[in-house]
């Protein structure tokens, strides 16, 4: 079977960054991060969701946090140097990033936005993120994810399980 080529996968290939893909079924409608972790046999602490927020000045920021927790908006705003941030409405996601809800990857968005990864990722050799479409995950080292999206590390999540 031919591997699906998304913007994220094309960019990883172009940059010669090692990764593995993991595909999963979406017919059941379960595309939330914890369900994806279960379907792919990964620990939820190692599977990261991509969240897009907007600063008060209108600029977007990208945050990657474990699916086992949630983004703490105060911590995210502090990391982004903003007074406050808000999640962008789901209907704006495709137009602003090029990705749909449930398939939003921090890699290969329409524009390069400032990005942060929850520091818990550094405790794993491999983490998984959306591959840029529903039904596909990309697994790679946290350092390579940080490199390709030019992210910073920060304490962002709440309610996450730790190592």
C-alpha positions in Angstrom: 0.0 0.0 0.0 1.3 3.4 -0.9 2.0 5.8 2.0 -0.1 8.9 2.1 2.0 12.0 1.4 0.8 15.0 3.4 2.6 18.4 3.7 4.1 17.3 7.0 5.5 14.0 5.5 6.8 15.8 2.4 8.6 18.3 4.6 10.1 15.6 6.8 11.3 13.8 3.6 12.8 17.0 2.2 14.7 17.7 5.4 15.8 14.1 5.6 14.4 13.8 9.2 13.9 10.2 10.3 10.3 9.3 11.2 7.8 6.5 11.0 4.2 6.7 10.1 1.3 4.9 11.9 -2.1 4.8 10.2 -5.3 4.2 12.0 -9.0 3.9 11.2 -11.3 6.9 11.5 -14.6 5.3 10.4 -15.7 5.1 14.0 -15.4 8.9 14.4 -13.0 8.6 17.3 -10.2 11.0 16.3 -9.5 12.5 19.8 -5.9 12.1 21.0 -6.6 9.4 23.6 -8.5 7.3 21.1 -5.7 7.7 18.6 -3.1 6.6 21.2 -5.2 3.5 21.9 -5.7 2.7 18.2 -1.9 3.1 17.5 -0.8 1.2 20.7 1.0 4.3 22.0 1.0 5.7 25.6 -1.1 8.8 25.7 1.8 10.7 27.3 3.8 10.1 24.1 1.1 11.2 21.7 1.0 15.0 21.3 -1.9 17.1 20.0 -1.3 20.3 18.0 -3.3 23.3 19.3 -3.4 26.6 17.5 -4.1 29.8 19.6 -4.2 33.5 18.9 -2.5 36.2 20.8 -4.3 39.5 21.6 -2.4 41.1 18.7 -4.0 38.6 16.3 -0.8 36.5 15.7 -1.1 32.7 15.8 0.9 30.4 18.0 1.2 26.6 17.9 1.4 24.4 21.0 2.1 20.7 21.2 0.9 19.0 24.4 0.3 15.4 25.4 -3.1 14.1 24.6 -3.3 12.9 28.2 -3.5 16.5 29.4 -4.7 19.9 28.2 -3.1 23.2 27.3 -2.9 25.6 30.3 -3.8 28.9 28.6 -2.0 31.0 31.2 1.2 29.0 30.8 0.9 29.2 27.1 0.4 33.0 27.1 3.4 33.4 29.4 5.5 31.2 27.0 4.3 33.2 24.0 5.0 36.6 25.7 1.3 37.5 25.6 -1.1 38.8 28.3 -3.7 36.2 27.1 -4.3 33.8 24.3 -7.4 32.1 23.0 -7.9 29.0 20.9 -8.8 29.8 17.4 -12.3 28.7 16.3 -12.3 25.2 14.7 -13.9 26.7 11.5 -10.8 28.9 11.0 -8.3 26.1 11.4 -8.2 24.9 7.8 -8.0 28.4 6.3 -5.2 29.5 8.6 -3.1 26.4 8.9 -4.0 24.2 5.9 -5.1 21.4 8.2 -8.4 20.1 9.5 -9.4 19.4 13.1 -8.1 15.9 14.0 -5.4 16.1 11.3 -3.6 19.3 12.3 0.2 18.8 12.3 2.7 21.4 13.6 4.8 20.5 10.6 4.0 22.0 7.2 1.4 24.6 8.0 0.6 27.2 5.5 2.8 29.7 7.4 5.5 29.2 9.9 4.1 30.2 13.3 5.9 30.5 16.6 5.7 27.1 18.3 6.2 25.5 21.7 6.4 21.9 22.8 5.5 20.8 26.3 8.8 20.0 28.0 7.5 16.5 29.0 8.3 15.4 25.4 12.0 15.6 26.2 11.6 12.5 28.5 10.9 10.3 25.5 13.0 9.0 22.7 10.1 9.1 20.3 6.8 11.0 20.4 3.9 10.9 17.9 2.0 13.8 16.4 -0.5 14.2 13.6 0.9 13.4 10.2 -1.2 16.1 8.6 -4.4 14.2 7.9 -7.0 12.3 10.0 -5.9 8.6 10.2 -2.1 9.2 10.1 0.4 9.8 12.9 4.1 10.6 12.5 6.5 9.3 15.2 9.9 11.1 15.5 12.3 12.2 18.2 11.3 15.3 20.2 14.6 17.0 19.2 13.8 16.5 15.5 10.3 17.9 15.9 11.7 20.9 17.7 14.2 21.4 15.0 11.8 21.2 12.0 9.2 23.6 13.5 11.8 25.8 15.3 9.9 25.3 18.6 10.8 26.2 22.1 10.4 24.0 25.1 7.9 25.1 27.8 5.8 23.9 30.7 2.4 24.1 28.9 0.2 21.2 29.9 -2.0 20.5 32.9 -3.5 17.2 33.9 -0.8 15.2 32.1 0.7 12.1 33.4 4.5 12.2 33.8 7.2 9.5 33.5 
